[in-house]
Amino acid sequence: MSAGGPVVDPRVDSLVLSPICVSRPKVPSIVVPESSSVEVETNPSGGEAVVVIDGQFTTPIKPGTKLRFLKSNEPARFLKWRTDFYEKLKEKIW
């Protein structure tokens, strides 16, 4: 939520791409089916950009670099909330 991304029900199999620190105001997040392959290219005449994945992995990329995002063959392991998703969401929003 801190990146301004959407709230996605955990039962929805999707990829969410949320741009941060963009040069244009109100660039929305993009939600696509998990079977999608999404390719983005940095501005060839722009400055260096940085890719940050889950706040853990950071790497600079050069202008004109193409990146492709797709579902991994290896599932990620996450903790489960002991409360209902929508109850937890309600606590965080209100």
C-alpha positions as CSV (number, residue, x, y, z in Angstrom):
1,M,0.0,0.0,0.0
2,S,2.9,2.4,0.6
3,A,3.8,2.3,-3.1
4,G,0.2,3.3,-4.0
5,G,-0.5,-0.1,-5.5
6,P,-3.9,-1.7,-5.6
7,V,-5.4,-4.0,-2.9
8,V,-5.6,-7.4,-4.5
9,D,-7.7,-10.3,-3.0
10,P,-5.2,-13.1,-2.2
11,R,-7.3,-15.5,-4.2
12,V,-6.6,-13.6,-7.4
13,D,-3.6,-15.0,-9.3
14,S,-2.0,-11.9,-10.8
15,L,1.1,-9.9,-11.3
16,V,1.1,-6.3,-10.0
17,L,3.5,-3.7,-11.3
18,S,3.6,-0.5,-9.3
19,P,5.9,2.2,-10.5
20,I,7.4,4.4,-7.8
21,C,9.3,7.7,-8.1
22,V,8.1,8.3,-11.7
23,S,8.5,11.6,-13.5
24,R,4.7,11.8,-14.3
25,P,2.1,12.2,-11.7
26,K,-0.5,9.5,-11.1
27,V,1.0,6.7,-13.1
28,P,-1.3,3.8,-12.1
29,S,-0.3,0.3,-11.0
30,I,-0.9,-2.4,-13.6
31,V,-2.6,-5.7,-12.7
32,V,-2.3,-8.5,-15.2
33,P,-3.0,-12.3,-15.3
34,E,-0.3,-14.4,-13.7
35,S,0.3,-16.0,-17.1
36,S,1.3,-12.7,-18.7
37,S,4.8,-11.7,-19.7
38,V,5.2,-7.9,-19.3
39,E,8.1,-6.0,-21.0
40,V,9.0,-2.5,-20.2
41,E,11.8,-0.3,-21.5
42,T,13.5,2.6,-19.8
43,N,13.7,5.9,-21.7
44,P,16.7,5.6,-24.1
45,S,17.4,9.3,-23.6
46,G,16.8,9.4,-19.9
47,G,19.1,9.0,-16.9
48,E,20.0,5.8,-15.1
49,A,17.1,4.0,-13.4
50,V,17.0,1.6,-10.5
51,V,15.0,-1.6,-10.1
52,V,13.9,-2.6,-6.6
53,I,12.2,-5.9,-6.1
54,D,10.3,-6.3,-2.8
55,G,12.6,-3.9,-1.1
56,Q,15.3,-6.6,-1.0
57,F,17.1,-6.5,-4.4
58,T,18.3,-3.3,-6.0
59,T,20.2,-2.8,-9.2
60,P,20.9,0.2,-11.4
61,I,19.9,-0.1,-15.1
62,K,21.1,1.9,-18.1
63,P,18.8,4.0,-20.4
64,G,17.1,1.9,-23.0
65,T,17.2,-1.3,-21.0
66,K,14.4,-3.7,-21.6
67,L,13.0,-5.7,-18.6
68,R,10.6,-8.6,-18.8
69,F,8.5,-9.6,-15.8
70,L,6.8,-13.0,-15.6
71,K,5.7,-15.6,-13.0
72,S,8.5,-17.6,-11.5
73,N,8.5,-21.4,-11.7
74,E,9.4,-21.4,-8.0
75,P,6.6,-20.3,-5.6
76,A,7.3,-17.6,-3.0
77,R,6.6,-18.6,0.6
78,F,4.7,-16.0,2.6
79,L,3.2,-15.9,6.1
80,K,-0.6,-16.2,6.3
81,W,-2.6,-13.9,8.5
82,R,-4.6,-15.6,11.2
83,T,-7.4,-13.1,10.5
84,D,-9.6,-12.8,7.5
85,F,-8.0,-10.8,4.7
86,Y,-10.8,-8.2,4.6
87,E,-10.8,-7.8,8.4
88,K,-7.1,-7.1,8.3
89,L,-7.6,-4.7,5.4
90,K,-10.3,-2.9,7.4
91,E,-7.9,-2.5,10.3
92,K,-5.2,-0.9,8.1
93,I,-7.5,1.4,6.2
94,W,-9.9,2.6,9.0
